[in-house]
């Protein structure tokens, strides 16, 4: 996660607020995953979205969470960390 946040700061030029939001979003997702640090299937993502709604997050916040995840996993794919 640190490498991703560094990439966002240096390469994408994101602000401190954006980096903080990305970090919080990824930490929340990591907490949701628990002992299994990988996504098993699309159903798990659906459960995560349900979890975000249960946490009383608004649509825009949930969209930001999903954008954070999409960018993070895109970064991991480009770096060859995942397939």
C-alpha positions as CSV (number, residue, x, y, z in Angstrom):
1,X,0.0,0.0,0.0
2,X,2.9,2.3,0.8
3,X,4.3,1.9,-2.8
4,X,0.9,2.7,-4.2
5,X,0.5,5.9,-2.1
6,X,4.0,7.0,-3.1
7,X,3.1,6.4,-6.7
8,X,0.0,8.5,-6.3
9,X,1.9,11.3,-4.6
10,X,4.9,11.4,-7.0
11,X,3.5,10.2,-10.4
12,X,-0.1,11.4,-10.1
13,X,0.6,14.5,-8.0
14,X,-2.3,13.8,-5.6
15,X,-2.9,16.2,-2.7
16,X,-2.4,15.2,0.9
17,X,-6.2,15.1,1.3
18,X,-6.5,12.7,-1.6
19,X,-3.7,10.5,-0.3
20,X,-5.3,10.5,3.2
21,X,-8.7,9.4,1.7
22,X,-7.0,6.6,-0.4
23,X,-5.2,5.4,2.6
24,X,-8.3,5.4,4.7
25,X,-10.3,3.6,2.0
26,X,-7.7,0.9,1.5
27,X,-7.3,0.4,5.3
28,X,-11.1,0.0,5.6
29,X,-11.0,-2.6,2.8
30,X,-8.1,-4.4,4.4
31,X,-10.1,-4.5,7.7
32,X,-13.1,-5.9,5.8
33,X,-10.9,-8.7,4.2
34,X,-9.6,-9.8,7.6
35,X,-7.2,-12.7,7.4
36,X,-7.6,-13.2,3.7
37,X,-5.7,-10.3,2.0
38,X,-7.0,-11.2,-1.5
39,X,-10.3,-10.8,-3.3
40,X,-11.8,-14.2,-3.9
41,X,-14.7,-13.3,-6.3
42,X,-17.1,-10.6,-7.3
43,X,-19.5,-11.7,-4.6
44,X,-16.9,-10.6,-2.0
45,X,-16.9,-7.1,-3.6
46,X,-20.7,-7.0,-3.5
47,X,-20.5,-7.8,0.2
48,X,-18.0,-5.0,0.7
49,X,-20.3,-2.6,-1.0
50,X,-23.1,-3.8,1.2
51,X,-20.8,-3.3,4.2
52,X,-20.1,0.3,3.1
53,X,-23.9,1.0,2.9
54,X,-24.3,-0.6,6.3
55,X,-21.7,1.9,7.6
56,X,-24.0,4.6,6.5
57,X,-21.7,6.0,3.8
58,X,-23.3,8.0,1.0
59,X,-23.2,7.1,-2.7
60,X,-20.3,9.5,-3.4
61,X,-18.2,8.1,-0.6
62,X,-18.8,4.6,-1.8
63,X,-17.9,5.6,-5.3
64,X,-14.6,7.0,-4.0
65,X,-13.9,3.7,-2.2
66,X,-14.4,1.8,-5.4
67,X,-12.2,4.2,-7.3
68,X,-9.5,3.8,-4.7
69,X,-9.7,0.0,-5.0
70,X,-9.8,0.1,-8.8
71,X,-6.7,2.4,-8.9
72,X,-4.9,0.2,-6.3
73,X,-5.5,-3.0,-8.1
74,X,-4.6,-1.4,-11.4
75,X,-1.3,-0.4,-9.8
76,X,-0.7,-3.9,-8.5
77,X,-1.4,-5.3,-12.0
78,X,1.0,-2.9,-13.7
79,X,3.7,-3.7,-11.2
80,X,3.2,-7.4,-11.7
81,X,2.2,-8.0,-8.1
82,X,-1.0,-9.7,-9.2
83,X,-2.5,-11.2,-12.4
